[in-house]
Amino acid sequence: MRGAWTIVGYAFAESLRRRVVVVVLALTVAFLALYALGVHFAFQEVERSGLVFAELVEERALVGGTLLGLAMFAVLFLGAVLVVFLTNGIVRGDAESGLLQPLVVRPVGRGTMLVARYLGAAAAGVAYVLVVYLLAVLATSALGDWSPGNPLASGLALALGVAVVAALSVLASVQLAATAQGICVFMLFGAGLVGGLLGQIGEALGSGTLERIAEVASVALPFEALYQYGLHLLTESTSGLTEVVIRLGPFGGAEDRGPGLVVYAVLYAAVVLALAVALFRRRDL
Amino acid sequence: MPAAFRVTELRKRYGRLEALRGVSLEVAPGEVVGLLGPNGAGKSTLAKIAAGLVRPTAGSAEVAGHPAGSAGARAAVGYLAELFRFPAWMGADELLRLHQRLAGSDGGARERVELLELVGLGHAARVRVGEMSKGMQQRLGIAQALIGSPRLLLLDEPTSALDPAGRRVVRELLEDVRGRGIAVLLSSHLLGEVERVCDSVAILFAGEVVARGRPAELARPRGVEIETDAGVRVVEGAGREDVPRLVEEAVARGERVYAVRPLQSTLEDAYLEAVGEEPR
């Protein structure tokens, strides 16, 4: 156990010294400042001019929900970037540069080492997503006087999505060199998002094939399904035309996938991690 | 007490390449064994199997009585790879502290100070790895490998980046390590270094041990050179014990003997013979 905590501490110290954390914090501050500015002017505009069909919808819910949905996507992306950088090259990349061997020969063991690196990165990613997302919720509430129905649950779904991306990145690090690992994980991330978009298009066109493709993509890459579930939790309190209009925007992908998805995603991450450990144990260094 | 390191009929295959072909070798506790051989002979693979970094294809490998790669074996091993890197942002003391935690060593600050002094880096405890020369990093690597007083120290080309002064530090360090009862498997191309510090030598060629013994045993007599007024000649196959007879015979022939010198082959000659090249 002591060895595992040592590895977590080492990984954290490494990310601090490599300025990953500093860069991410600086970019996050910039993002939150831009978001707050956007929320301020959007609500100011609604206050001053109103919406064309203002009498038919809840204006604040529509504007606040749309902006927060965009923020959710941005936070998911930033969280994915963070965990990919935190897990970049931790096996094959470090082995090729000679950084890994002095650590692996120690009694701590390969499995413990990899799980500790994952937990460190996933914990950082989850904390990051929750904090940034909740700050975006607070900004929306303070500047627009609108709060979503279930902000914590949607934030947790989003955070779990980032933990799944971290598990995929750890698996990729066992087989691929650092650059290839980064490219691979971001392409998977993109593929997941495209799968979700195909589902929306399929739903709009009534195409069962596209919807099935999206379904398969959400099973293979469940972070997208978690994002859609988070969107659903965010807007479940809206109804009527407001809900319809919101779903035409970035919330088009909102899906009520139920708590079974959360269980599936946790198992998925565990299986991916177990596979990574098994491959790492067999790997000659 | 079990051998510090024992391999029996060890084989390792990387795809179509057979890096080790039935190697059997034993390193006794406190013994310093030099591992010699050309590039690709299998030296690094053998050290990596001992360190648990590479899994053998067949045969057995044990470290201090534990199967190589097991937690017990890893706890008994200190390892410095030929190609290694430490995080550039870490200070020397910080790096040793990290390895103390990973090795479960309770030596504390005293162990760290002692090891840095031992490798001649006592002044550099706070110097970052990124600010160190390659030679300093190599010495820090040796200190790192000695954390927790391992039973077996695996050094793969530990003097490759060192200047003569640095090599002397490593030689003295190996004497010190031997005094502590730590066995050493030293892989090197520097035959002079190996001859000076190692109790015995194993020569690997194409994945097999082609010669094994003490440096003096491997360095066999090459004849006796006699200089007389008739000229200089070498009596092949003769040894030191033949010198009185050879001198008597020369005198009996009426020659005046000016010098007699038994010729001894060097470890280099033995090495070149073992790997199939003619000594010059």
Interface residues (C-beta under 8 A of the other chain):
Chain A: R2 G3 T6 I7 Y10 E14 R17 R18 S97 G98 L99 Q101 P102 L103 V104 V105 R106 P107 V108 G109 R282 D284 L285
Chain B: Y14 K48 A51 G52 L53 V54 R55 A71 R74 A75 V77 Y79 L80 A81 L83 F84 R85 F86 P87 W89 L98 H99 R101 L102 A103 G104 G141 Q144
